[in-house]
Amino acid sequence: MKINQSLLRIVLAFISSAILILILGYSLLAKSFYFWGMDNSLSIYSAHIQKLISQQGFDPIEAKLDIFNAQIYRHYQDLPDIIKHNFSQADLQAQEHYSFEIKNKWYDFPEAAYFVHPAIAQSGDMYFIVNKFDDQYLQPEVDKIEANMPSIWVVSAITIIILLILVLSLAGYIARPVNKLHHWAQQLTLKTLADPVPLFGFRELDELAEKIHTNLQSIEKTLSRESQFLQHASHELRTPIAVILSNASLMDHLWHAAPPACQKPLDRITRAGLTMSHLTETLLWLTRNTAYHPTIETFRIDQLIVDLIEEHQYLLKGKSVEIEFELNEITAQLPKVLVRITVANLIRNAMQHTDSGYINIQLIGDKLVITNNGSLLTGETNDGFGLGIKLVRQVCDNQDWHYHQSTTEKSCRVELIFSSHQFR
């Protein structure tokens, strides 16, 4: 599955998410600080009230507690039920400060807030200083906040716009050299490798461009060496093959009285020389993709298969292998060179890798099926003149032929379908 992601979109999404999280976090923090501030202030007031009670007693102080919106409860049982529901008597420790809020949802503004400050009287008994803030006290604060909301929204919108401008500017600043690197890499060819590597404004991008340029130069040198090797091989291989073919032809003309036992080896030498010549041309054509175009010839494929079976009989010497073939008389217009090399390779592989059993060869219409059953040899050798399965596939892909291979422990079946419009 192809993953198509944009680095710019990922960076923008990451920065935008970070900004939103910061805004949300600071909003919740500001809300919490409001109540933390109240809690700390009331804790100080409660400590001051406790000090006054220890100096003057309860009665003079209780009359003045309305100033602090506070009440004193001399016993735990006297506390409001809502406080006793949230704190047990064991939970409330002297000189500590406790608070809780009442609200429907965690993000709602509280309907009421309680602040409890336990203290120890001179008699040793614990009493409680309680501050309660309900709608009567909190609603004016809510109204003030709502009255300031338009200003808050304006400031927030301006802040978000400024942040977006900064984020987009940063993204554009980063994206420009990345796009420049992308464009340079797309335009890079073997002809432009000699040009100097441009600078992209960031050390990491410059190092990446240098690495790409160095690797492509290494590939170009490898391709150049391969091209030179193929050019030399094209000449060096053709020369000895031409000598073999010319001498075989000369022997055929001069040795008219050759015994039959010598004529067959001479014919095999001639066919092997032609096969080597065709193989050389095919290999060069496949690897270099040069202007070599195999000649289209009209020939009988069934007769070609019979000749190839006879040529490769030496591979079955010393083996208990029988050959069965069912060949319809088929005439086709195909590149005979490629057909010969491809079919020869398939027949050779079947004979070479079967130790015992039988080989079945069928030619029906435009389909050639070769099946070898019995004891198969494992591994593939590279001796001889076989193209190899990879090059067979490459020839079939180039000629738009269909090739399929299936293998089991006891058999191997290959199917080759030629272009049907080239048969008659």
C-alpha positions in Angstrom: 0.0 0.0 0.0 1.4 3.3 -1.0 1.6 5.9 1.8 1.1 9.4 0.4 1.8 11.9 3.2 2.8 15.6 3.0 5.6 16.7 5.4 4.2 20.3 5.3 0.7 19.1 6.3 2.2 17.1 9.2 4.2 20.1 10.4 1.2 22.4 10.2 -1.0 19.8 12.0 1.5 19.4 14.7 2.0 23.1 15.3 -1.7 23.8 15.2 -2.4 21.0 17.6 0.3 22.2 19.9 -1.2 25.8 19.9 -4.7 24.5 20.5 -3.5 22.3 23.4 -1.6 25.3 24.9 -4.7 27.6 24.6 -6.9 24.9 26.2 -4.4 24.2 28.9 -3.9 27.9 29.8 -7.7 28.4 29.8 -8.2 25.6 32.3 -5.2 26.8 34.3 -6.5 30.3 34.5 -9.9 29.0 35.7 -8.1 26.8 38.3 -6.0 29.7 39.4 -9.1 31.7 40.1 -10.3 29.2 42.7 -6.8 28.5 43.9 -6.4 32.2 44.6 -9.7 32.2 46.5 -8.6 29.1 48.5 -5.2 30.7 49.4 -6.8 34.0 50.4 -9.5 32.3 52.5 -6.8 30.2 54.1 -5.0 33.3 55.2 -8.3 34.9 56.5 -9.1 31.7 58.4 -5.7 31.7 60.1 -6.3 35.3 61.1 -9.8 34.5 62.4 -8.3 31.5 64.4 -5.8 33.9 65.9 -8.5 36.4 67.0 -10.6 33.6 68.5 -7.7 32.4 70.6 -7.2 36.0 71.8 -10.8 37.2 72.3 -13.0 34.0 72.3 -15.8 33.0 70.0 -18.6 35.4 70.9 -16.9 38.7 70.0 -15.6 37.3 66.7 -18.7 35.4 65.5 -20.6 38.7 65.3 -18.1 40.1 62.9 -17.7 37.0 60.6 -20.2 38.4 58.0 -17.3 40.6 56.8 -15.5 37.5 55.6 -18.7 35.6 54.6 -17.7 32.9 57.1 -19.4 30.8 59.8 -18.1 29.0 62.8 -19.2 25.5 63.7 -18.0 24.3 67.1 -18.7 20.6 66.5 -18.4 18.3 63.5 -22.1 17.3 63.8 -23.1 20.9 63.3 -21.5 21.1 59.8 -23.8 21.2 56.8 -24.7 17.8 55.4 -22.9 18.6 52.1 -19.6 19.1 53.9 -20.1 15.9 56.0 -20.9 14.0 52.8 -17.5 15.1 51.2 -15.4 14.8 54.4 -15.5 12.4 57.3 -14.5 13.6 60.7 -11.2 11.7 60.4 -10.5 13.4 57.1 -10.5 16.9 58.6 -7.2 17.7 60.3 -6.5 20.9 62.3 -4.4 23.7 60.6 -5.3 22.3 57.2 -7.5 23.9 54.6 -10.1 22.0 52.5 -12.4 23.0 49.6 -14.7 21.6 47.1 -17.1 22.8 44.4 -20.6 21.8 43.3 -21.3 21.7 39.6 -23.1 19.6 37.1 -20.2 19.0 34.7 -16.4 19.3 35.1 -16.2 22.3 32.7 -19.2 24.2 34.1 -18.9 27.2 36.4 -19.5 26.1 40.0 -23.0 26.5 41.5 -21.5 26.7 45.0 -18.0 26.5 46.6 -17.2 25.5 50.2 -13.9 26.2 52.1 -13.4 24.5 55.4 -10.6 25.4 57.9 -10.5 23.1 61.0 -8.8 24.6 64.1 -8.2 23.7 67.8 -9.8 25.9 70.5 -8.0 26.6 73.8 -10.2 24.0 75.4 -8.7 21.4 73.1 -11.9 20.9 71.1 -11.9 21.2 67.3 -14.1 23.8 65.6 -14.5 24.6 61.9 -14.4 27.9 60.0 -16.5 27.6 56.9 -16.8 29.9 53.9 -19.7 29.3 51.5 -20.0 31.0 48.1 -23.3 30.3 46.3 -25.0 31.8 43.3 -25.7 35.0 45.3 -21.9 35.6 45.5 -20.7 33.8 42.3 -23.3 35.0 39.9 -21.9 38.6 39.9 -18.5 37.2 39.1 -20.0 35.2 36.2 -21.8 38.3 35.0 -18.5 40.2 35.0 -16.8 37.4 33.0 -19.7 37.3 30.5 -19.6 41.1 30.2 -15.9 40.9 29.3 -16.4 37.9 26.9 -16.6 40.1 23.7 -13.2 41.6 24.5 -11.8 38.2 25.4 -13.1 36.8 22.0 -11.5 39.7 20.1 -8.2 39.3 21.8 -8.3 35.5 21.3 -9.2 35.9 17.6 -6.3 38.4 17.1 -4.0 36.1 18.9 -5.0 33.1 16.8 -4.7 35.1 13.6 -1.2 36.2 14.6 -0.2 32.6 15.5 -1.6 31.3 12.2 0.3 33.9 10.2 3.5 33.0 12.1 2.8 29.2 11.5 2.1 29.7 7.8 5.2 31.9 7.5 7.3 29.3 9.2 5.9 26.5 7.0 6.5 28.5 3.9 10.0 29.3 5.0 10.7 25.6 5.4 8.7 24.4 2.4 10.5 26.6 -0.2 13.9 24.9 0.1 12.2 21.5 0.3 10.3 22.2 -2.9 13.5 23.5 -4.4 15.3 20.2 -3.5 12.3 18.2 -4.9 12.4 20.1 -8.2 16.2 19.7 -8.5 16.0 16.0 -7.8 13.3 15.6 -10.5 15.4 17.5 -13.1 18.6 15.5 -12.2 19.8 13.3 -15.1 23.0 11.7 -16.2 23.7 14.7 -18.3 23.3 17.2 -15.5 25.4 15.2 -12.9 28.4 17.3 -13.8 26.7 20.5 -12.7 27.5 21.7 -9.1 25.0 20.9 -6.4 23.0 24.0 -5.5 22.5 25.3 -1.9 19.1 24.9 -0.2 19.5 27.1 2.8 19.5 24.3 5.4 22.5 22.1 6.4 20.4 18.9 6.4 19.0 19.6 3.0 22.4 20.4 1.6 23.8 17.1 3.0 20.8 15.2 1.6 21.3 16.7 -1.9 25.0 15.9 -1.7 24.3 12.3 -0.8 21.8 12.0 -3.7 24.3 13.5 -6.1 27.1 11.3 -4.9 25.0 8.1 -5.2 23.8 9.0 -8.7 27.4 9.6 -9.8 28.3 6.2 -8.5 25.4 4.6 -10.4 26.4 6.6 -13.5 30.0 5.2 -13.3 28.6 1.7 -12.9 26.3 2.1 -15.9 29.2 3.5 -17.9 31.4 0.5 -17.1 28.6 -1.9 -18.0 28.0 -0.1 -21.2 31.7 -0.3 -22.1 31.8 -4.0 -21.2 28.8 -4.8 -23.4 30.4 -2.9 -26.3 33.6 -4.9 -25.9 31.6 -8.2 -25.4 29.6 -7.5 -28.5 32.7 -7.6 -30.6 34.7 -10.2 -28.7 31.9 -12.7 -28.5 30.8 -12.3 -32.1 34.3 -12.9 -33.5 34.9 -16.5 -32.2 31.3 -17.4 -32.9 31.7 -16.3 -36.5 34.9 -18.3 -36.7 33.1 -21.4 -35.5 30.2 -21.0 -37.9 32.5 -20.3 -40.9 34.7 -23.3 -40.2 31.7 -25.6 -39.6 30.3 -24.4 -43.0 33.7 -24.9 -44.7 34.0 -28.4 -43.3 30.5 -29.2 -44.5 31.4 -28.1 -48.0 34.8 -29.8 -48.2 33.9 -33.0 -46.4 31.4 -34.5 -48.8 32.4 -38.0 -48.1 32.0 -37.7 -44.3 30.6 -40.8 -42.7 27.2 -40.5 -41.1 28.7 -40.8 -37.6 30.7 -37.6 -38.2 27.9 -35.7 -40.0 25.6 -35.5 -36.9 28.3 -34.0 -34.6 29.1 -31.5 -37.4 25.4 -30.5 -37.6 25.3 -30.1 -33.8 28.3 -27.8 -33.9 26.6 -25.7 -36.6 23.4 -25.5 -34.6 25.2 -24.8 -31.4 27.1 -22.0 -33.1 23.9 -20.5 -34.5 22.4 -20.8 -31.0 25.4 -19.0 -29.5 25.1 -16.3 -32.1 21.4 -15.8 -31.5 22.0 -15.9 -27.7 24.6 -13.2 -27.9 22.4 -11.0 -29.9 19.5 -11.6 -27.5 21.5 -10.9 -24.4 22.9 -7.7 -25.8 19.4 -6.7 -26.9 17.9 -7.4 -23.5 20.6 -5.7 -21.4 21.3 -2.7 -23.6 17.9 -2.3 -25.2 19.6 -1.3 -28.5 18.2 -1.1 -31.9 18.6 -4.9 -32.4 15.2 -6.2 -33.7 14.8 -9.9 -34.2 13.6 -10.9 -37.7 10.0 -12.1 -37.9 10.1 -15.5 -39.7 7.5 -18.0 -40.8 8.3 -21.4 -39.5 6.8 -24.5 -37.9 7.1 -24.4 -34.1 6.5 -28.2 -33.7 9.4 -29.0 -36.0 11.6 -26.5 -34.0 10.6 -28.3 -30.7 11.5 -31.7 -32.2 15.0 -30.4 -33.2 15.5 -28.9 -29.8 14.6 -32.2 -28.1 17.1 -34.0 -30.2 19.8 -31.4 -29.5 19.4 -31.8 -25.7 19.2 -35.6 -25.5 22.8 -35.6 -24.1 21.3 -34.2 -20.8 19.3 -37.4 -20.3 22.3 -39.8 -20.6 22.4 -42.0 -17.6 19.0 -41.0 -16.4 15.7 -43.0 -16.3 13.7 -40.3 -18.0 11.1 -40.8 -20.7 9.9 -38.0 -23.0 6.3 -37.8 -24.1 5.2 -35.1 -26.5 2.0 -34.2 -28.3 2.8 -31.5 -30.9 0.2 -30.2 -33.3 1.5 -29.0 -36.7 1.6 -25.2 -36.1 3.0 -22.6 -38.4 3.6 -19.1 -36.9 5.1 -15.8 -37.8 7.3 -15.0 -34.8 10.9 -14.0 -34.1 12.4 -17.4 -34.5 15.6 -16.4 -32.7 13.7 -15.6 -29.5 11.4 -18.6 -29.8 14.3 -20.9 -30.2 16.3 -19.6 -27.3 13.2 -19.4 -25.0 11.9 -22.9 -25.8 15.4 -24.4 -25.7 16.0 -23.0 -22.3 12.7 -24.5 -21.0 13.4 -27.9 -22.5 17.0 -27.8 -21.2 15.8 -26.9 -17.7 13.2 -29.8 -17.7 15.8 -32.3 -18.8 18.6 -31.0 -16.6 16.5 -30.9 -13.4 14.7 -34.3 -13.8 16.6 -37.2 -12.4 14.0 -39.9 -13.1 10.4 -40.0 -14.3 9.0 -38.5 -17.5 8.8 -35.2 -19.3 5.6 -34.3 -21.2 5.7 -31.6 -23.9 2.4 -30.4 -25.5 1.9 -27.8 -28.2 -1.8 -27.0 -28.8 -2.6 -23.9 -30.7 -0.6 -21.0 -29.4 0.1 -22.7 -26.0 3.2 -24.7 -25.1 3.1 -26.7 -21.9 6.2 -28.6 -20.5 5.7 -30.8 -17.4 8.4 -32.9 -15.8 7.3 -35.4 -13.1 9.3 -37.7 -10.9 12.5 -37.2 -8.9 13.5 -33.5 -9.3 17.0 -32.2 -8.7 17.2 -29.2 -6.4 19.0 -26.0 -7.2 19.7 -24.3 -10.5 23.0 -24.4 -12.3 24.3 -21.7 -14.6 26.4 -23.9 -16.9 25.5 -24.4 -20.6 23.7 -21.8 -22.7 20.3 -21.5 -21.0 19.0 -18.0 -20.6 17.7 -18.7 -17.1 14.1 -18.2 -15.9 14.6 -14.5 -15.2 15.6 -13.8 -18.8 12.8 -16.1 -20.1 10.4 -13.9 -18.2 12.0 -10.8 -19.6 11.8 -12.0 -23.2 8.1 -12.9 -22.6 7.3 -9.5 -21.1 9.1 -7.8 -24.1 7.2 -9.9 -26.7 3.9 -9.8 -24.8 3.9 -13.5 -24.3 2.3 -15.2 -21.3 4.6 -17.3 -19.1 3.5 -19.2 -16.0 5.4 -21.6 -13.8 4.1 -23.8 -11.0 6.2 -26.2 -8.9 5.5 -29.0 -6.4 7.8 -31.5 -4.7 7.3 -34.0 -7.5 6.6 -31.9 -10.6 7.2 -28.7 -12.4 4.9 -27.2 -15.0 5.6 -24.3 -17.3 3.1 -22.7 -19.6 4.1 -20.5 -22.5 1.4 -18.7 -24.6 2.6 -16.9 -27.8 0.7 -14.1 -29.5 -2.3 -15.8 -31.0 -2.6 -13.4 -34.0 0.8 -14.5 -35.2 -0.4 -18.1 -35.8 -2.1 -19.6 -38.8 
